[in-house]
Amino acid sequence: MSDIEIEYCVPCGFLNRATDVSETLLSTFGEDLDAVSLVTGAHGIFEVRVDGEVVFDKEEDEYDLDEITRRVRDAL
């Protein structure tokens, strides 16, 4: 079982992205997860971590829900 953290920038309005990612991951991998946590942040951050390891970082990658899901699958 794994923990997923989605850290998102509150001032940037990334809450909708964060909830979309969490809903997709819970519906896809729910049985394999201990938790999906939304973590508030600032300064443009949008990262997805599986057991503390960054699998998606907005600074390096274009936001793509399907790609994030694939990366989480690979990390699980």
C-alpha positions in Angstrom: 0.0 0.0 0.0 1.2 3.5 -0.8 0.6 7.1 0.1 0.1 9.8 -2.5 0.6 13.5 -1.8 -0.6 16.2 -4.2 0.9 19.5 -3.3 -0.7 22.4 -5.0 -0.4 26.2 -5.1 -3.4 27.8 -3.4 -2.9 31.4 -4.8 -2.5 30.0 -8.3 -5.9 28.3 -8.1 -4.6 24.8 -8.6 -7.2 23.2 -6.3 -9.3 22.0 -9.2 -6.3 20.2 -10.7 -5.5 18.7 -7.4 -9.0 17.4 -6.8 -9.2 16.0 -10.4 -5.9 14.2 -9.9 -7.0 12.8 -6.5 -10.4 11.6 -7.8 -8.7 9.9 -10.8 -6.1 8.2 -8.7 -8.6 7.0 -6.1 -10.9 5.6 -8.7 -8.1 3.9 -10.5 -5.8 2.7 -7.7 -8.0 3.0 -4.6 -7.5 -0.6 -3.5 -3.7 -0.1 -3.6 -3.5 3.1 -1.7 -3.4 3.9 2.0 -4.1 7.6 1.5 -4.3 10.4 -1.1 -3.5 13.7 0.6 -3.9 17.3 -0.7 -1.1 19.5 0.6 -1.4 23.3 0.3 1.5 25.2 -1.0 2.5 28.4 -2.8 4.9 29.8 -5.4 3.4 27.9 -8.3 4.0 24.4 -7.0 2.1 21.4 -8.3 3.7 18.1 -7.5 2.5 14.5 -7.1 4.5 12.2 -4.9 4.2 8.5 -4.3 5.7 7.4 -0.9 7.7 10.7 -0.9 9.1 10.3 -4.4 8.2 13.0 -6.9 6.5 11.4 -10.0 5.2 14.7 -11.4 6.4 18.3 -11.1 4.7 21.1 -13.0 8.1 22.9 -13.2 9.5 20.0 -15.4 6.4 18.6 -17.1 3.3 19.7 -18.8 0.1 19.0 -16.9 -1.5 15.9 -18.3 -3.8 13.8 -16.2 -3.3 10.6 -18.2 0.5 11.0 -17.9 0.3 11.6 -14.2 -1.8 8.4 -13.8 0.7 6.4 -15.8 3.6 7.6 -13.7 1.7 6.8 -10.5 1.0 3.3 -11.9 4.7 2.8 -12.6 5.6 3.9 -9.1 3.1 1.6 -7.5 
